[in-house]
Amino acid sequence: MTSALEAIRYKRGHLLIIDQLLLPHVTRFIPIRSAEDGWHSIKEMHVRGAPAIAIVAMLSLAVEMSGLVSQQKISKNAEDTRVYIEEKLDYLATSRPTAVNLSDSVRKMKSVLEQKTRTLTCSGEEIAMSFIAYAENMLVHDVADNRSIGEHGANWIVANTPSGVEDSKLCILTHCNTGSLATAGYGTALGIIRHLHEKSQLCHAYCTETRPYNQGARLTAYELVSDQIPATLITDSMAGQLLAKMGQSIAAIVVGADRVASNGDTANKIGTYTLAVLAKYHGVKFVVAAPRTTIDMGTRTGKDIVIEERPHSEVTTITRPRERGDECGNIVMENIKIAADGINVWNPAFDVTPAALIDAIVTEKGVEVKDANGRFHLGSLFETEVRPSN
């Protein structure tokens, strides 16, 4: 079974992304015509999820470059074109600082462009086309990587949890949104749930609402219902009671990641750390699922990760469809205040889960677990790194 959800629609020169701010009430696609459009779509959270952010950023610039090529507005000088692209990449990288996939893609793309520019006969148009091809390959590789993550993670959970060993169907708890809406397709942590469901090994999925942006309620629940996966939505504060009631009947808590430090410390959606503490207390496996591009070997520990802080209004208001739409019958979204005027607000978008609370980190290459001394060795994942072709 393949998820029918499609958050990114791309063909060369054209990019549409689903507006996740309107889900689950309205399914509407936004045209992205330039790097500036891409930056705003990421910053304003029309698209979110670390893998999807990187892909949309690259494809937004690919669309812009395709337009310049077709209009013959590309400099004939390869170096000029490289500088133009790199300036746009640096701009895109400022949209969401915590998600490492974007900065990693920018770094790799700059390396590709630099190598390409060294070719004496290379033209500006060839530099542009090289970038476009690289961005398009990212889209293809992400889906394949997610399917591998789903399979590796599902197999590990089956082999390393009481429910799995007993050949029982598994119950999984997940947080935020890590599915087709957060990636190019299939998903990371939600990809593990999908794989278990495809293999008839899933009993039930539980998803947290994920305050304050409600990605779990709006997006993960939307995906689970769309794929007809048996699931229940809970509020974030109900997770402890769920584990107290069900114990190890919850085989694992599976989450995604926005940045993983070299020691395994993991930055993910706010509330992840709380779930990890609960998992440790209740003896439930805590699993991080993410592509290798999310692992930042240049960041030693979670203390070095910059945590983005979001606007106060995300906590003090909720967005809902207005009871009556516009004169044409279209749904109109409105913001409703839910907090007292004048209250102070702290709104970090992410928290950091220490590696000590994580049982396994799943990537497209397999499952990493800690050694006898309680340490991850994530560097081994990059010893034979394969990059998208250019």
Steps between C-alpha positions, in 0.01 A plus 500: 500500500632845408383824658289699258590827671712732290634814665743599224413505131791571273590491136788695355423871522188452713455439874183473706493432875199417712419781745533318831363796693155425356499127571292304582220740405612599150731332250656782300827515309723807491709577188869556574673698225821622661742462789319787671171310478677195643646700789161640600326163469755351742521793743121531522463120537290437192750214470675341799692189590878504466525285183217686326651837589828412330328360191263795457788745546707333230209452261388862543841615380497234227172646370651849505810381314286312245318824427825691454633230267184495287504880480871494413578724796779283639849647493729322258770514765501190721646681801233773489226237493658307786517814714136582419383153603709498818360837610149361454593187694632707790174694502291183505707360787378782727135389480514233777835482688439189713427255215843374394380339176480840335846620603642157410346519153637851455849386598493201265360705214774760535759224479341364183489846341861571591618176340290564192631855460858372490424345161656752263242447226200523734245773423262686726207305360674170573549611861130582522395168348735313734328662798154422363588132450641477853184647651282262301706202614444603862127454447545149360753388761293622795209267426732200459685587821173530693388155390831359623457680833151356532619145439810520723310660786206261486726196495703628796192570711358155424829336601566709812168543681293253704201534268714439194681201647166347596390543138218728611380801309663819623370827640712807421488856633630782281538877533465794261482415127765292326307360205435586137427859600841541666706332228489433127284198577433204734666656803762418764348415840158477337665291229579242769135495600401469134736207449365318806148555371591374152643182655190451721721547808333816632222480755450871561674834462469785748590856404538806720327823398840678526429844640525781424485451122298178522692316229392169650131586506494684169751302295589160647138418580414613146757260353398208722134542411583538130698174504236324712754417771334425838590795718403713798580865564601610851601835646867542588426488873324162469813309395603419857161357584500299176832337593390447861187323378652296215861457613708299256190433293628818339794339321680825425480875476624594154590859411677690225782750534595845380865468599700217656835589658801274449451348847133416430336791684191579294315825439140440404157655543434639846363224722733230371726521806198453728400185312855363526499545878164324522624217278805444720289487817249255351756276326376585151744518208567852373596511132615791284445464125672735256708498182876540531466860379347579840816390682739791550845360571624857541281545808652319798206500740147629534629799695641635174167489315328835443134473603260712298246702697165563335249788535296530820178499298544130418437422867236762578279438196361208304405494134170356387261526204258788534143381552399671179732519200535784254231602253614227260464229762876454549628406844661793681743439787487721808711538815332465839663624821523237773725676753470806719627823349832606646626155598866431425575212263803281437472305175807291408420299189730211596660329796805276527476137609829370646648193333476320835121487458509370141506126433552507123558742214362372170634627167476377143822305564369302797456528876763653728504394866735592782807302593568344841603843629172660395640688201380530143759488220321685223814578303494149355189597304706732282798281421354409159275802444313505171400840364231573242652513153540837333 
